[in-house]
Structures are given as structure tokens and as C-alpha cells.
Amino acid sequence: MRVLVVTAVPAERDAVTRAFGGEPEVREVPGAQLHCAGPFDVVAGGAGPAAAAAVTAFALAAASEPYALVVSAGIGGGFPPASPVGSLVVATGIVAADLGAETPDGFVPVTGLGFGRDTFLPPESLVRDVAAATGAVPGPVLTVSTATGSAARTAELLAAHPGAAAEAMEGFGVAEAAAGLGVPALELRAVSNTVGPRDSAAWRIGDALAALTEAFGKIAPVVESWNRHDRHDRHRD
């Protein structure tokens, strides 16, 4: 049983594999380089949903045996007060927050335009077990193509997505590619900064990467157990 983990950048990839010590095995597949450690094959696919979707599709298509799960992982911004800097978030919903159209009456999501989808729901049992094992905050994680940088935009997102816990840039792309092959998706984020006005001096990227390493050490047995015994909700969306 193998799990594909997709990060944006090598620093996040290495944070995941560091949970298992030693040097990961590196395997080349068309369009991707996999770093294999524990039950995870980890690839740094680039920033944004398009790059993430592409590398996820390449890795899934090249697999000699089907993956049981795909995880979008890395650092991200947290919406206060639910997800402070240094916390973990596990997605109850993977939401494309800016996929749609602007109208005179405001933003309309792609579903409101009558086509496409804007949300994937990870398996409930897995979300629950990952949250219990890591202390992660369960909540919607928003995928955006432009990182939020103002209080006004933060308010808009929270009005459209009450209860949102975090934002990042890759989750929806990963989930879209995984769904095309019938593979369930999960998203796990370590919060490095607060969503809102950009203040790079307050970012805690190193702490977030360390939290990501610790989290993956804890979720390895959870993922393996879920794959053996609790996959009845794998196609929930």
C-alpha cells in the first residue's frame, strides 16, 4: 500500500520525508520525481492548482500499482482564531475559493454558473482519525490562485466560506486529478502565517515545516490502518 503526497516546493517534500529518518529512495517517473519514505511517495509539484494537478496526474498514471490515497500537504495560511500560527489543519472540504466569475452582484462560484464543481470532501473517518492523532483543526481549506493579502479579501472569503480554517494554493488541483482516477484525497496544512495583510516578518515557516514533519510521523499508522479497514467512504464527494 502506497500513498502519494503532493507538496508545492522541495522544502515541504523534505519535511514530510524527514519524519522517517535517513535518506529517501528517489524514483523518476514521467513528469515527476518521487521521494519515497515510510508508506509515502512524495513529490514537489510546483505552486498553484494547475501545477499540482498536472504532477498528481503524472504520478498516478505512472504508478505500477494504484495508490490508495493522495494527500496535498505543506504550509499554509490560517484563519484566526481557529487556526493560529503553528497549528495544523486537516481539510473537511477542499474548496476552490476563486474558481468562478465576477459579476455586478459579486463573485459567483463555478457551480453557480451551472458547470464544474468547487468542493471535494475527504473521507470523514480519515479526517477524524488524522485530527485525533495530530491535534489538527478540522475545517475547510480554501485553494486560491492568488494568496490573500488584505483584510478586505479575508473578510470576503470568510463570508463566502464560513468556518474556513486555512488557505493554500494546491489542494483543489490535487483532489481534481485524484478524482479523475477514483482515488480519495486528503489535505493537511501546517500554519505558517495568518491569512490577511502580508507581514513576512511574522511568518514562521521553519516552525510550520517542523510541525509538518511531526504530523507525518503520527499519521503514517493512521493512514495504513484506514486503508486496511475503513475504505468504505473513499469515494465520498
N, C-alpha and C positions, 0 to 999 in steps of 0.2 A: 504494500500500500504506500503510495507516494502522494504528497500534497504539493501543489505548485504555489509558490509565494511570489507575488509581483510587487516590487518596490519601484520608486522613481529613480533613485540615484544609488551608486555603489556604496555610499556610507550607510544607507539604510539596509541594503543587502547584507553588508558585512556585520551590521548589528544583529541581524537575525541569525546568521551562521555562527557568530561568536558564542551563542548560547550553548553550543555543543563542543567547544574547545577544539584545539588542533586546526589544521588547515582543511577546508572543504575540498571535496573532489570537484574538479571543474570539467564540465562536459559541453562540447559545442553541438548545437542543433541549428538547423537553418533559421537564421534571423535572431538567434538568441544564444547567450552563454549562461549555462546553469551552474550554480554553486550548490553542491549537494551536501547537506548536513542533517543528521537525525532523519526524521521522516520527510524533510522538506527539500524541494528543489527550488532554489531562489534565483530570480532573475531581476536585474535592474533594467527596466524597460524605457526609461525616459519620463519626462514631466508631461502631464496632461492626459486627458482621456483618450485621445486618438493614439498616441504612442503606446499607452498602456494596453489598449485594446489590440493593437497590432502585435505586440510581443506576446501577449497572452494567447492569441490565436495561433501564432507560430509555434509556441511551446506545446500547446495542447495538440496541435496537428502532428507534431514530430514525435510525440510520446510513443514508446514501444508498447506500453500498457496504459490504459486510460487512467487519468488522475481521478481521485475520489473527491477532491475539493480544491478550489482555488481561493487564495487569500490575498487581498490587497492590503499591504502593510506599509507603515512608515510613520513619519511625524506629521503633525497637522496642527491647525488652529483650534482652540477650544472656545465654546460659547460659555461665558460666565453666567451664573455662578456654578452651573452643573459640572463643568469640566475645566478646572483650574490648570494652570501650567504645572507639568509634572505628572498629571493623571493619565490614565489610559481610557480609551473609548472603544467599545465594540459595537458595531452598527446593528441596530434593529431594522434599519432600512438604508439602502444605498441609493441616494437620491440625486438625480441630475437637476441641480437647482437653477441653472441658467440656460437650459435647453428649451427653446420656445420662441416667442416673438414679443416684441414691444408693440403696444397698441396705445391709442389715446387714453384708454382706461387703465393702462398699466401693463405689467407683464402677464402673458398667457403661456402656461406650460405647454409642451408639445402635445400632451394628452388633450388639452383644451382646444387644440387646433384640429383634433379629430384623427390623429395618427400617432404611431410610435408609442413609447412608454417612457416614464421618467423615474420609476422606482423598482428596485429589486429587494425582496425580503429574504435575508439569510435564514437558514433553518433555526427555528425557535429554540430547540433543545440545545443546539451547539452554542448559540448566543448565550443562553442561560449558563451553560457549563463553563464557557470561557470567562464570563463575568465573575462567576464564583471562584474560579481558580486564580484569577489575576487581580481581582478587585476593580476591574474595568467598569466604567459607567456605561450602561446600555442606553443607546439612543440613536436617532437618525444621524448619519454622516452625509453631509452635502458635498457633492462633486461640483467644483466650479472650474471654469477655464481661466478666470481672472481672480486671483486671490483678493479677498476683501481687504480694503484699506481705509474705510471711513466708518464713522458711527452711523451715518445715514444708511449705508448699504447693509450694515449689520442689522439695523432695525428692520429693513425691508425683508431680509432673509428670515428673521425670526417671526415676522408677521406672516410670511408665506409658509413657514415650516415650524410651527410651534413645537418646542421641545427638542429642536435640533441640538446635538451635543458637540459636533465638530464639523470642520470643513477641511477638505483636501482636494486634490486635483486629478486623481486617477481611478477611484473606486468604481464609478459607473462604467467606465470603459472596460475594466477588468470583468465586471459582472456581465456586461453585454456579450463579450466574447465567450465567457464561460457558458452562458445560457444557450448560445448557439450550438454547443455540443452537449447540452443537457447536464452540465456539471454545476453543482451548487457553489455559491460564492459567499465569502465572509470578508469583513473589513475590520482591521484593528489599527488604531492610531494612538501614538504617544504624543501628548500635547506639549508642543514646544513654545507656543505663544498664544496670546488671547486674540480672538477674532475682533477686528476693529481697526482703529487708526494704527498705522505701522510704526512700531518702535523697536527697531532691531537691537537696541541696547538691552531690552528686556527679554529678548528671546533666550531660551535655554535649550539649545539644540543638543549639546552634549548630554545633558540630563535626560532629554527625551530619548536619545539613542540608547542610553544605558537602560532606561525603562523598557524599551523595545526588546533588548537582549534578555532581560529578566522575564518579560512576558512570554517570549517564545520558549524559554526553558520550562515554563509552567504549563503551556498549552499543548506541548508535544503529546503527553499521555492522554490528555482530554480528546484531542483530535483522533488519536489512534483508537480510543475506546468508542467514540461516536461512530467511526467508520465501521467498526465490527458489529455494534449492537443497536444503533439508533439512526438508521438512514431512511426511515420511512417518510420523513418530511423533506428529503433532499431536493425535491422539485417544486417546493412551495414558492410561489411568486405572486 
